[in-house]
Each structure stands twice: as C-alpha cells, then as structure tokens.
Amino acid sequence: MPLAVILAGVVAVFATGLHRSLSFETFVDYQVRLRELVEARWLQMLGLYVLVYVAAVTLSLPASAFLTAIGGYLFGWAIGGTVASMSATLGATCIFLIAKTSVGQSLLRRAGSRIQRFAEGFKTNAFSYLLFLRLMPVVPFWLTNLAAAFFGLRLKTFVLATQIGMIPASFAFAFAGSGLDDVIAAQQRVRAECLSRGGGDCALELSAKSLLTPRLMIALGILGILALAPILVRRWQGRRKRMSA
C-alpha cells in the first residue's frame, strides 16, 4: 500500500505538470513574493520548505540540489544547509523503508547469483560505499536510495551514512544559493533583452548543475576518496597477509 501511494503520487505530479514548478525559472518569477512570506512568517515557511523537500525526495523527484540552493537563498546558508541535509535524510529514509519492505528483498531473492554476490559485497562495506555515493553527486540521489533498499542495507547504516554524506554538498549548494541575488539579476537582464528583441526562446540558463563548480567537484571528490579509504586499507592489509603466508 505505501508503494502504491508513492507511485500514485509520482504519476499525479508528472501528469499535472507540478514537477515543472521545481525549476529556477519558476523560482525567479516568485522569488520576491517568497522572500516577503519568509520575512512575515519565517517559522511557517521553514516548516513548509521541510515538507516540500521531504515529499520531493520521497517521491524520488530530481530536485534535491535545486531545493537546497533555494533553502540557502531564503533562509541563509547555515540554516538552509542544516535543514536541507536533515530533510534529504528524512525523505531518503522514507522511500528506503517503503522500497525495502515492499519489493526490495523479494526482488533480490529473484535476482541472479552475480547480483546477489555484488549485494553481499556492498553490504559488507555498506557505510563506506554509501558515504561515497552521497558525497559524489554523480549518481542520482533517488537511485542510491532505491539501490540501498534493493541490497537490503540496515536502517541505521543507511541513515548515518546518508546524513553524514549529505552535509558537505548541502552546505555547498546552500552557500551557492545564498548568493543567487546577483545571478538572478543578471539572468533577468538577459531575459528582458531577449524579450525586447522578440526572441522566441528566452528561458533562463540557470540550473542546479551550473552551481557545481570545478572547485566544488574536486572537494567532493577528495571527500569521496576518503570515504573509500577504509575499504582500500582492508584490501591492502588482506593482500599483504596472503603474500606473507
């Protein structure tokens, strides 16, 4: 039943076009009003932000980076980054538990022996592998949630690795979001000039991917390598023992 509710929610979101609202172009159109609402009802807007974030992650919508940047813009990088990382973990835990209890174990039992061996290897070093996937924004967030459920990871390991792994990226995107004023102003000028020339396609060129600077990617890459360090050390020690035996 929970899985059916999630699938119905995903279908409803895409059928109504609600997913298109989670874009920088829509945000720019309403950012002044959102700022006014935050100033007038700060706590209520923060609670609404958490609900939207958790719902988006639970429904596996690819909007985590966008929502984190918006949180930094509306609430400041410190509060935005903290709340975003906690909301992402809560939403990921929801879909993890739903997928794991609904189809995760039954699908794994039906999988081939090769997949099962891979799952066992992943579970043996679950914390390090999951932490690496959280730190490196190269694998979709929702896909990691479903893969962890499919491989049968323990809830404690999943929550801990997710929360720790989300902190660097969350604060990085929230910090980038806190400085969106100048970027938004520049994009609005470009769009206004495009419209004045009668351009047909005057969409904003701002996206979550544009916030992934090379410096940020290098920093997250280094953290990802450090997350795999315990596995590499254990394999190196095991190899030395086999060579000395």
C-alpha positions in Angstrom: 0.0 0.0 0.0 2.7 2.6 0.8 4.4 1.8 -2.5 1.1 2.2 -4.4 0.6 5.6 -2.7 4.1 6.7 -3.8 3.6 5.5 -7.4 0.2 7.3 -7.5 1.9 10.5 -6.2 4.6 10.3 -8.8 2.1 9.8 -11.6 0.0 12.7 -10.2 3.0 15.1 -10.0 4.0 14.4 -13.6 0.5 14.3 -15.0 -0.4 17.7 -13.6 3.0 19.2 -14.6 3.8 20.1 -11.0 7.3 18.9 -11.4 8.0 21.8 -13.8 7.4 24.1 -10.9 10.5 22.9 -9.2 12.8 24.9 -11.5 14.9 28.1 -11.3 12.8 29.8 -13.9 9.6 29.4 -11.8 11.5 30.4 -8.7 12.8 33.6 -10.3 9.2 34.6 -11.1 8.1 34.2 -7.5 11.3 34.9 -5.5 10.2 38.4 -4.4 6.9 37.0 -3.0 8.7 34.1 -1.3 11.1 36.5 0.4 8.2 38.5 1.6 6.5 35.4 3.0 9.7 34.3 4.7 10.1 37.7 6.4 6.4 37.7 7.5 6.1 34.0 8.5 9.6 32.7 8.9 8.8 29.6 11.0 5.8 28.5 8.9 7.7 28.9 5.7 10.6 26.9 7.1 8.1 24.1 8.0 6.6 24.3 4.5 10.1 24.1 3.0 10.8 20.9 5.0 7.5 19.3 3.9 8.1 20.1 0.3 11.7 18.8 0.5 10.8 15.6 2.2 7.9 15.0 -0.2 10.1 15.6 -3.3 12.8 13.2 -2.0 10.2 10.6 -1.0 8.6 10.8 -4.5 12.1 10.5 -6.0 11.9 13.8 -7.9 15.3 15.0 -9.1 15.1 18.3 -7.2 17.4 18.0 -4.2 20.1 20.3 -5.4 17.6 22.9 -6.6 15.7 22.8 -3.3 18.9 23.1 -1.3 20.0 26.1 -3.2 16.6 27.7 -2.7 16.9 27.0 1.0 20.2 28.8 1.2 18.6 31.8 -0.7 15.5 32.0 1.5 16.9 31.1 5.0 20.7 31.7 4.7 23.4 29.2 4.1 23.7 28.0 7.7 20.1 27.3 8.4 19.3 26.3 4.8 22.2 23.8 4.6 21.3 22.3 8.0 17.6 21.9 7.3 18.2 20.7 3.7 20.6 17.9 4.9 18.1 16.7 7.5 15.2 16.9 5.1 17.1 15.0 2.5 17.9 12.3 5.0 14.3 12.1 6.2 12.9 11.8 2.7 15.5 9.3 1.7 14.7 7.2 4.8 11.0 7.2 3.9 11.5 5.9 0.4 14.2 3.5 1.5 11.9 1.9 4.1 9.0 1.8 1.6 11.0 0.2 -1.1 12.8 -2.2 1.2 9.7 -3.6 2.9 7.6 -3.6 -0.3 9.8 -5.1 -3.1 13.5 -4.9 -2.1 14.1 -8.3 -0.5 11.7 -10.2 -2.9 13.5 -8.7 -5.9 16.9 -9.6 -4.5 15.9 -13.2 -3.9 14.8 -13.4 -7.6 18.0 -11.8 -8.8 20.8 -13.9 -10.3 23.7 -15.2 -8.2 26.0 -12.5 -9.6 23.8 -9.7 -8.4 23.4 -11.4 -5.0 27.2 -11.6 -4.6 27.5 -8.0 -5.5 24.8 -7.1 -2.9 26.7 -9.1 -0.2 29.9 -7.3 -1.1 28.1 -3.9 -0.9 26.5 -4.8 2.4 29.9 -5.8 3.9 31.3 -2.3 3.3 27.9 -0.6 3.2 28.8 2.5 5.2 31.8 3.4 3.2 30.2 2.7 -0.2 27.0 4.6 0.7 29.0 7.5 2.1 31.0 7.7 -1.2 27.8 7.8 -3.3 26.4 10.5 -1.1 29.5 12.7 -1.3 29.9 12.3 -5.1 26.9 13.9 -6.9 27.5 11.7 -10.0 24.8 9.1 -9.1 21.2 10.3 -8.8 20.1 10.7 -5.2 16.9 8.7 -5.8 18.7 5.9 -7.5 21.1 5.5 -4.5 18.0 5.3 -2.2 16.4 2.5 -4.2 19.7 0.6 -4.7 20.3 0.6 -0.9 16.8 -0.8 -0.4 17.3 -3.4 -3.0 20.6 -4.5 -1.5 19.0 -4.8 2.0 21.1 -2.3 3.9 20.4 -1.9 7.6 18.4 1.2 8.5 20.9 2.5 11.0 23.8 2.3 8.4 21.6 3.9 5.7 20.5 6.9 7.9 24.0 7.5 9.4 25.9 7.4 6.0 23.2 9.5 4.3 23.2 12.2 7.0 27.0 12.5 7.1 27.3 12.3 3.4 24.7 15.0 2.7 26.3 17.6 4.9 29.1 18.8 2.6 27.0 19.0 -0.6 24.1 20.5 1.3 26.1 23.4 2.7 27.9 23.9 -0.6 24.7 24.2 -2.5 23.1 26.3 0.3 26.1 28.6 0.3 25.8 29.0 -3.5 22.1 29.6 -3.2 22.7 32.4 -0.6 24.5 34.4 -3.3 21.9 34.0 -6.1 20.7 37.6 -6.0 23.4 38.8 -8.4 22.9 35.7 -10.6 19.2 36.2 -10.7 19.5 39.9 -11.5 21.9 39.1 -14.4 19.6 36.4 -15.8 16.6 38.7 -15.6 18.5 41.4 -17.6 19.4 38.8 -20.2 15.9 37.6 -20.5 14.5 41.1 -20.7 16.9 41.9 -23.6 15.9 38.7 -25.3 12.2 39.5 -25.0 12.7 43.1 -26.2 14.3 41.7 -29.4 11.3 39.4 -29.9 13.2 36.2 -29.1 11.2 33.0 -29.2 13.2 31.1 -26.5 14.1 33.4 -23.6 14.4 30.8 -20.9 16.7 31.3 -18.0 20.1 29.5 -18.3 20.4 28.9 -14.6 20.3 25.3 -13.3 21.4 23.3 -10.4 24.3 21.9 -12.5 25.6 25.4 -13.0 26.3 25.6 -9.3 28.6 22.6 -9.5 31.9 24.5 -9.9 35.1 22.6 -10.7 36.5 23.5 -7.2 33.4 22.1 -5.5 33.6 18.9 -7.6 37.3 18.4 -6.7 36.5 19.0 -3.0 33.6 16.4 -3.0 35.8 14.0 -5.0 38.5 14.2 -2.3 35.9 13.5 0.4 34.6 10.6 -1.7 38.0 9.0 -1.9 38.5 9.4 1.8 35.2 7.6 2.3 36.6 4.6 0.5 39.9 4.7 2.4 38.8 2.0 5.0 37.9 -0.4 2.2 41.2 0.2 0.4 43.2 -0.2 3.6 41.5 -3.5 4.5 42.1 -4.9 1.0 45.7 -3.8 1.1 46.2 -5.5 4.5 44.5 -8.7 3.3 46.7 -8.7 0.2 49.9 -8.4 2.4 48.7 -11.2 4.6 48.2 -13.5 1.6 51.6 -12.6 0.2 53.4 -13.3 3.5 51.5 -16.6 4.1 
